[in-house]
Amino acid sequence: VQLQASGGGLVQPGGSLTLSCVASESILNIDLMGWHRQAPGKKRELVAAINRDGSKNYAVPMKGRSTISRDNFKNTVYLQMINLKPEDTAVYYCNARTLAWDSWGQGTQVTVSS
């Protein structure tokens, strides 16, 4: 499956953004979809993930400031982010995973700066 991430941009500290990840085919049977991010000079890290059953996991850095959701009819996963901080600046990547394969989108840049 191919993943197309969008919604990144420049936002001031305290601002909000919603990222979208559109899959090229149905996500109904995809076990896990998630958002990761990678800041310059740092390793890629999990932000949030959502399982096929709708259960969600959030990593500590953005827990309480992010919400992940999936729309199976639109083949889309969203990441709503609020109260953004400069340290949230990174390229955000969408990921889809099953037992058989693992796919990554191209990433969307999020820059938090005044």
SULVENGI-V867128 format. One record per pair of residues at least 24 apart in sequence whose C-alpha atoms are under 6 Angstrom apart, sorted by sequence separation. I is the first residue (numbers start at 1). J is the second residue. If there is no record, write none. Layout:
i=[I | I]
j=[J | J]
This chain:
i=[86 | 86 | 28 | 27 | 27 | 26 | 39 | 23 | 38 | 22 | 37 | 38 | 22 | 37 | 21 | 37 | 21 | 36 | 37 | 20 | 36 | 20 | 35 | 19 | 35 | 19 | 34 | 18 | 34 | 18 | 33 | 33 | 17 | 32 | 16 | 32 | 16 | 31 | 15 | 30 | 14 | 15 | 14 | 13 | 13 | 13 | 8 | 12 | 4 | 8 | 9 | 10 | 11 | 12 | 3 | 5 | 6 | 8 | 10 | 12]
j=[112 | 113 | 72 | 72 | 75 | 75 | 90 | 75 | 90 | 75 | 90 | 91 | 76 | 91 | 76 | 92 | 77 | 92 | 93 | 77 | 93 | 78 | 93 | 78 | 94 | 79 | 94 | 79 | 95 | 80 | 95 | 96 | 81 | 96 | 81 | 97 | 82 | 98 | 83 | 98 | 83 | 84 | 84 | 84 | 85 | 112 | 108 | 112 | 105 | 109 | 110 | 111 | 112 | 113 | 105 | 107 | 108 | 110 | 112 | 114]
